[in-house]
Amino acid sequence: MNPSDIVITGLGVICAFGPDCQAFLSGLRRGQTAIRTLTRFDATGCRSDLVGQAPDPVFPASFALPAQASRPDAFGLCAALAAVADAGLSAAALHKAAVSFGTGVGGAEQTESYLRTLQHEDGRPPPPASLLVAHQPASVTDLLARVLDSHGPRATYMTACSSSALSISQGRDLILLGQADVAICGGAEGLCPLTTAGFSALRATSPELCRPFDRERKGLNLGEGAAVLILESGEHARRRGARVYARLIGAGLSCDAYHMTAPQPQGEGALLAMRAACRDAGIAVDAIEYINAHGTGTPHNDAAESAAMRSLLGERVSKVPVSSIKSLVGHTLGAAGAIEAVASVLSIVYGLLPPTAQLTVPDPAFHVEGAPDFDFIQSVTRSQRCDVVLSNSFAFGGNNAALLFASA
């Protein structure tokens, strides 16, 4: 099978922009941040309460979400059902489909509820064990497979912020290996006190709206949601007359092997992943026309990614637009790679490049004397045709993933 003949036929997303792909596309077109004050729980004592909070998922009245399902489970299922409907997959195709999903903390909020209830000493009955069903990271993957009646290969990935990018890469591999014709790939994440307090303790969150690549950046804003992409072999898609959004032509994975939370300062691991994606796709770096950057807004991450992109692009660094949609919907952790993959596909389909909101003055530390500067997209969404898009996802532990999408 031709490695570049893996196509995307369905998209589903829920995030701070709204409950579906149409709301997501409209938000990207507007280019204005959806990050607001957290309302789901009290973040008193944390460094920031600014988040990309998604709306509650809405399901048909005839569908009963299992009582033990976590918020990420519900997000993931909502996005998956939308993507499956968008792709027009038959029950027979779903029956044999692979499910490849990523998450960061899974149902940690349910676990928190269980432990809080367990601490009561006033004679109340112990908390229901059903609260722990969603504790396992695979709960969202298992729920999707059960509801969709998918009996193909199933896997859950938990590599922090690269989890769902990895799930997309692995779903593609399953098709290339002949183990599936269709792969339901994506990721889901929900805001919870644990991650809010944890990133605050690391001083990684920003008390202001995040501003990736800006000289005044102070950290990230957390977000939540889910995204799902339906991957198919080109032959399978053509056989059933499916509409094709774009192709997934390459994927590159690497590990910094440097530090538990900090990236390798020169972005060596990130560079390895981006180059690996180009080799996998069989294209020259010169073919890349836009980079949907990881761009968290933290001092170390943006510096390392900028160094890696400069090494990758060389003299073309000023000719390849770069932006980070984490400034628009927040850093959705385990769901980020999938949400940004959908954004990359929409950039190709509609010729729109979303901006990095709040970026006013790019960090002068990214400038190299005598070399061209980056073309960071600032403030306004840019209308520009692009046929090849690189989407970066870099995570704690140096877990790096880079995906290459191309026009159909």
C-alpha positions as CSV (number, residue, x, y, z in Angstrom):
1,M,0.0,0.0,0.0
2,N,1.2,3.5,-0.8
3,P,2.0,5.2,2.5
4,S,0.7,8.5,1.2
5,D,-2.7,6.9,0.3
6,I,-4.2,7.2,3.8
7,V,-7.1,9.6,3.7
8,I,-9.3,11.5,6.1
9,T,-13.0,11.1,5.5
10,G,-14.6,12.2,8.7
11,L,-14.0,14.9,11.3
12,G,-15.5,15.5,14.8
13,V,-14.5,18.0,17.4
14,I,-15.8,19.6,20.6
15,C,-13.8,22.3,22.3
16,A,-14.0,25.9,23.7
17,F,-15.2,27.1,20.3
18,G,-18.3,25.0,20.6
19,P,-20.0,21.6,20.3
20,D,-19.1,20.6,16.7
21,C,-16.8,21.0,13.8
22,Q,-18.8,23.9,12.3
23,A,-18.3,25.9,15.5
24,F,-14.6,25.0,15.4
25,L,-14.3,26.2,11.8
26,S,-16.1,29.4,12.6
27,G,-13.8,30.0,15.6
28,L,-10.7,29.5,13.5
29,R,-12.0,31.9,10.9
30,R,-12.7,34.6,13.5
31,G,-9.3,34.0,15.1
32,Q,-10.4,35.3,18.5
33,T,-9.7,33.5,21.7
34,A,-12.3,31.4,23.4
35,I,-10.4,31.3,26.7
36,R,-12.5,32.5,29.6
37,T,-12.7,32.2,33.4
38,L,-13.2,28.7,34.7
39,T,-16.7,28.0,36.0
40,R,-16.8,24.2,36.4
41,F,-15.0,24.1,39.8
42,D,-13.2,26.4,42.2
43,A,-9.6,27.1,41.2
44,T,-8.9,29.3,44.3
45,G,-5.2,29.1,45.1
46,C,-4.1,28.2,41.6
47,R,-1.9,30.4,39.5
48,S,-4.6,30.9,36.9
49,D,-8.3,30.3,36.4
50,L,-8.3,31.1,32.6
51,V,-9.2,28.1,30.6
52,G,-10.6,26.9,27.3
53,Q,-13.8,25.4,28.8
54,A,-15.9,23.3,26.4
55,P,-19.7,23.1,26.4
56,D,-21.3,20.0,27.9
57,P,-21.7,17.3,25.2
58,V,-25.2,16.8,23.8
59,F,-26.5,13.4,22.7
60,P,-29.7,12.4,21.0
61,A,-32.6,11.8,23.4
62,S,-32.6,8.2,22.4
63,F,-29.0,7.7,23.6
64,A,-28.2,7.0,27.3
65,L,-24.7,7.8,28.3
66,P,-23.4,5.3,30.8
67,A,-23.6,6.7,34.3
68,Q,-20.0,5.9,35.0
69,A,-18.7,7.8,31.9
70,S,-16.3,10.6,32.7
71,R,-16.4,14.0,31.1
72,P,-13.5,13.0,28.7
73,D,-15.4,9.8,27.9
74,A,-18.5,11.9,26.9
75,F,-16.3,14.4,24.9
76,G,-14.6,11.5,23.0
77,L,-17.9,9.8,22.2
78,C,-19.5,13.0,21.1
79,A,-16.7,13.7,18.7
80,A,-16.5,10.1,17.5
81,L,-20.3,9.9,16.7
82,A,-20.0,13.2,14.7
83,A,-16.9,12.0,12.8
84,V,-18.5,8.6,11.9
85,A,-21.7,10.4,10.7
86,D,-19.5,12.9,8.7
87,A,-17.7,10.0,7.0
88,G,-20.9,8.1,6.3
89,L,-19.5,4.8,7.6
90,S,-21.7,1.8,7.4
91,A,-22.3,-0.6,10.3
92,A,-20.2,-3.2,8.4
93,A,-17.2,-0.8,8.1
94,L,-17.5,0.2,11.8
95,H,-17.6,-3.5,12.8
96,K,-14.1,-4.1,11.5
97,A,-12.7,-0.6,12.3
98,A,-9.7,0.0,14.6
99,V,-10.1,2.4,17.5
100,S,-6.9,4.3,18.4
101,F,-7.3,7.0,21.1
102,G,-5.2,9.2,23.4
103,T,-5.8,10.9,26.7
104,G,-3.8,12.7,29.4
105,V,-5.5,12.0,32.7
106,G,-8.6,10.1,31.7
107,G,-11.3,10.0,34.3
108,A,-9.2,11.6,37.1
109,E,-12.1,13.8,38.2
110,Q,-14.1,10.7,39.0
111,T,-11.2,9.3,41.0
112,E,-11.0,12.6,42.9
113,S,-14.7,12.3,43.7
114,Y,-14.3,8.8,45.0
115,L,-11.4,9.7,47.2
116,R,-13.1,12.8,48.6
117,T,-16.2,10.8,49.5
118,L,-14.0,8.1,51.0
119,Q,-12.7,10.6,53.5
120,H,-16.1,11.2,55.1
121,E,-16.3,9.9,58.7
122,D,-19.9,10.7,59.5
123,G,-21.4,7.2,58.9
124,R,-22.3,7.8,55.3
125,P,-22.0,4.7,53.1
126,P,-18.8,4.3,51.1
127,P,-18.7,5.8,47.6
128,P,-19.9,3.7,44.7
129,A,-17.2,1.7,43.0
130,S,-18.6,2.7,39.7
131,L,-16.8,6.0,40.2
132,L,-13.6,4.1,39.5
133,V,-14.6,2.7,36.2
134,A,-13.5,5.8,34.3
135,H,-10.2,5.9,36.2
136,Q,-8.5,3.6,33.7
137,P,-7.2,5.7,30.7
138,A,-8.7,3.1,28.3
139,S,-12.3,3.8,29.4
140,V,-12.9,6.3,26.6
141,T,-11.5,3.9,24.0
142,D,-13.5,1.0,25.3
143,L,-16.7,3.1,25.4
144,L,-16.2,4.2,21.8
145,A,-15.6,0.6,20.6
146,R,-18.7,-0.6,22.5
147,V,-21.1,2.1,21.3
148,L,-19.8,1.9,17.7
149,D,-19.7,-1.9,17.8
150,S,-16.1,-1.8,16.5
151,H,-14.2,-5.1,16.8
152,G,-10.9,-4.2,15.2
153,P,-7.6,-3.5,16.9
154,R,-8.0,-1.2,19.9
155,A,-5.4,0.8,21.7
156,T,-5.1,3.7,24.2
157,Y,-2.1,6.0,24.3
158,M,-1.1,8.2,27.3
159,T,2.1,10.2,26.4
160,A,0.9,13.5,27.9
161,C,0.4,16.2,25.3
162,S,1.4,14.1,22.3
163,S,-1.1,11.3,23.2
164,S,-3.7,11.9,20.5
165,A,-1.1,12.8,17.8
166,L,0.5,9.4,18.6
167,S,-2.9,7.7,18.3
168,I,-3.4,9.1,14.8
169,S,0.1,7.9,13.8
170,Q,-0.6,4.5,15.2
171,G,-4.0,4.3,13.5
172,R,-2.3,5.1,10.2
173,D,0.2,2.3,10.8
174,L,-2.6,-0.2,11.5
175,I,-4.1,0.5,8.0
176,L,-0.7,0.4,6.3
177,L,0.0,-3.0,8.0
178,G,-3.2,-4.3,6.6
179,Q,-4.8,-4.8,10.0
180,A,-7.7,-2.5,9.3
181,D,-9.3,-0.5,6.4
182,V,-10.7,2.1,8.7
183,A,-9.3,3.6,11.9
184,I,-11.2,5.9,14.3
185,C,-8.4,8.0,15.8
186,G,-8.4,10.9,18.3
187,G,-8.1,12.1,21.8
188,A,-10.2,13.5,24.7
189,E,-9.4,15.5,27.8
190,G,-11.5,17.2,30.5
191,L,-10.5,19.9,32.9
192,C,-10.2,18.7,36.5
193,P,-8.8,20.0,39.8
194,L,-5.8,17.7,39.6
195,T,-4.4,19.0,36.3
196,T,-5.3,22.6,37.2
197,A,-3.4,22.4,40.5
198,G,-0.6,20.3,39.0
199,F,0.2,22.8,36.2
200,S,-0.1,25.6,38.7
201,A,2.4,24.0,41.0
202,L,4.8,23.7,38.1
203,R,4.2,27.4,37.4
204,A,3.3,26.5,33.9
205,T,0.0,28.2,33.7
206,S,-0.4,31.9,32.8
207,P,-2.4,34.3,35.0
208,E,-3.1,36.2,31.7
209,L,-4.3,35.1,28.3
210,C,-1.5,32.9,26.9
211,R,0.6,34.4,24.2
212,P,2.7,31.7,22.5
213,F,6.0,32.9,21.0
214,D,5.6,36.4,22.5
215,R,8.4,38.0,24.4
216,E,6.0,38.6,27.4
217,R,4.6,35.0,27.5
218,K,4.1,33.7,31.0
219,G,2.7,30.2,30.4
220,L,-0.2,28.2,29.1
221,N,-4.0,28.2,29.6
222,L,-5.5,24.8,30.0
223,G,-8.3,23.6,27.8
224,E,-10.6,20.6,27.3
225,G,-12.5,18.8,24.6
226,A,-12.0,16.0,22.0
227,A,-11.4,15.5,18.3
228,V,-11.7,12.4,16.1
229,L,-10.5,11.8,12.6
230,I,-11.7,8.9,10.4
231,L,-8.7,7.4,8.6
232,E,-9.2,5.0,5.7
233,S,-7.0,3.4,3.0
234,G,-7.5,5.3,-0.2
235,E,-8.8,2.2,-1.9
236,H,-11.5,1.6,0.8
237,A,-12.6,5.2,0.6
238,R,-12.8,5.2,-3.2
239,R,-14.6,1.9,-3.2
240,R,-17.4,3.3,-1.1
241,G,-17.4,6.7,-2.8
242,A,-16.4,8.6,0.3
243,R,-15.7,12.3,0.3
244,V,-12.0,12.9,1.2
245,Y,-10.9,16.0,3.1
246,A,-7.1,15.4,2.9
247,R,-4.4,12.8,3.2
248,L,-2.2,11.9,6.2
249,I,1.1,11.4,4.3
250,G,3.6,11.1,7.1
251,A,4.3,10.8,10.8
252,G,7.4,11.1,12.9
253,L,8.0,10.1,16.5
254,S,10.9,10.7,18.8
255,C,11.9,11.1,22.5
256,D,14.2,13.7,23.9
257,A,15.5,11.4,26.7
258,Y,16.4,14.6,28.4
259,H,14.1,15.6,31.4
260,M,10.8,14.7,32.9
261,T,9.1,18.0,32.1
262,A,11.5,20.3,30.3
263,P,12.2,20.0,26.5
264,Q,15.8,19.6,25.2
265,P,16.8,23.3,25.0
266,Q,17.8,23.2,21.3
267,G,14.7,21.2,20.4
268,E,16.8,18.2,19.2
269,G,14.0,15.7,19.8
270,A,11.4,17.9,18.2
271,L,13.6,18.2,15.1
272,L,14.1,14.5,14.9
273,A,10.3,14.0,14.9
274,M,9.7,16.6,12.2
275,R,12.5,15.2,10.0
276,A,11.2,11.7,10.5
277,A,7.7,12.8,9.3
278,C,9.2,14.2,6.1
279,R,11.2,11.0,5.5
280,D,8.1,8.9,6.2
281,A,6.1,11.0,3.7
282,G,8.9,10.9,1.1
283,I,8.9,14.7,0.7
284,A,11.5,17.4,1.0
285,V,11.2,19.9,3.9
286,D,10.7,22.6,1.2
287,A,7.2,21.1,0.5
288,I,5.9,22.3,3.9
289,E,3.7,25.3,3.5
290,Y,2.4,25.9,7.1
291,I,3.2,24.7,10.6
292,N,0.5,24.3,13.2
293,A,2.9,24.6,16.1
294,H,2.8,23.0,19.5
295,G,3.2,26.5,20.8
296,T,2.2,26.3,24.5
297,G,3.2,29.8,25.6
298,T,5.7,28.5,28.2
299,P,9.2,30.1,28.0
300,H,11.1,26.8,27.5
301,N,8.7,25.0,25.2
302,D,8.4,27.9,22.7
303,A,12.2,28.5,22.7
304,A,12.9,24.8,22.0
305,E,10.3,24.5,19.3
306,S,11.5,27.7,17.6
307,A,15.1,26.4,17.6
308,A,13.9,23.1,16.1
309,M,11.8,24.8,13.4
310,R,14.7,27.1,12.5
311,S,17.0,24.1,12.1
312,L,14.3,22.3,10.0
313,L,13.5,25.1,7.7
314,G,16.8,26.9,7.4
315,E,16.7,29.8,5.0
316,R,12.9,29.1,4.4
317,V,12.1,30.1,7.9
318,S,10.5,33.4,6.8
319,K,8.5,31.7,4.0
320,V,6.6,29.1,6.1
321,P,3.8,30.6,8.3
322,V,3.6,29.4,11.9
323,S,0.8,29.7,14.5
324,S,-0.5,28.0,17.6
325,I,-4.2,27.5,18.2
326,K,-3.6,26.9,21.9
327,S,-3.9,30.7,22.1
328,L,-7.5,30.2,20.9
329,V,-8.9,27.1,22.7
330,G,-6.3,26.4,25.4
331,H,-3.9,23.6,25.8
332,T,-6.1,20.5,25.8
333,L,-3.3,18.2,26.8
334,G,-4.1,14.6,25.6
335,A,-6.6,15.9,23.1
336,A,-4.3,18.7,21.7
337,G,-2.8,16.6,18.9
338,A,-6.1,15.5,17.5
339,I,-7.8,19.0,17.8
340,E,-4.8,20.5,16.1
341,A,-4.8,17.8,13.4
342,V,-8.4,18.7,12.6
343,A,-7.4,22.4,12.4
344,S,-4.6,21.4,10.1
345,V,-7.0,19.5,7.8
346,L,-9.4,22.5,7.8
347,S,-6.5,24.8,6.9
348,I,-5.9,22.7,3.8
349,V,-9.6,22.4,2.8
350,Y,-10.6,26.0,3.3
351,G,-7.3,27.8,2.8
352,L,-7.3,29.5,6.2
353,L,-4.4,29.8,8.6
354,P,-5.5,30.7,12.1
355,P,-3.5,33.2,14.1
356,T,-1.6,33.1,17.4
357,A,-3.9,35.3,19.4
358,Q,-2.3,37.7,21.9
359,L,1.0,37.5,20.1
360,T,2.1,41.1,19.7
361,V,6.0,41.1,19.8
362,P,7.7,37.8,18.9
363,D,10.5,37.0,21.3
364,P,13.7,38.6,20.0
365,A,15.6,35.7,21.4
366,F,14.3,33.7,18.4
367,H,16.2,36.0,16.1
368,V,19.5,34.9,14.6
369,E,21.8,37.7,13.4
370,G,22.0,37.7,9.6
371,A,19.2,35.1,9.2
372,P,15.5,35.7,8.3
373,D,12.9,35.8,11.0
374,F,9.8,33.6,11.5
375,D,6.6,34.4,9.8
376,F,4.4,34.1,12.9
377,I,0.7,34.7,12.1
378,Q,-0.5,37.4,14.5
379,S,-4.0,38.6,15.4
380,V,-5.9,37.9,12.2
381,T,-6.7,34.6,10.4
382,R,-4.8,34.5,7.1
383,S,-6.4,33.4,3.8
384,Q,-3.8,31.4,2.1
385,R,-3.8,28.1,0.1
386,C,-1.6,25.4,1.5
387,D,-1.2,21.9,0.3
388,V,1.1,20.5,2.9
389,V,0.8,21.2,6.7
390,L,3.0,20.0,9.5
391,S,1.3,19.6,12.9
392,N,3.6,19.4,16.0
393,S,2.8,17.8,19.4
394,F,5.5,17.7,22.0
395,A,5.0,16.4,25.6
396,F,6.4,15.9,29.0
397,G,9.2,13.3,29.0
398,G,10.2,14.5,25.6
399,N,7.5,12.5,23.8
400,N,7.4,14.1,20.4
401,A,5.0,13.5,17.5
402,A,4.8,15.3,14.1
403,L,2.1,14.7,11.5
404,L,2.1,15.7,7.9
405,F,-1.2,16.4,6.1
406,A,-1.6,17.1,2.4
407,S,-4.4,18.1,0.0
408,A,-6.5,15.3,-1.5
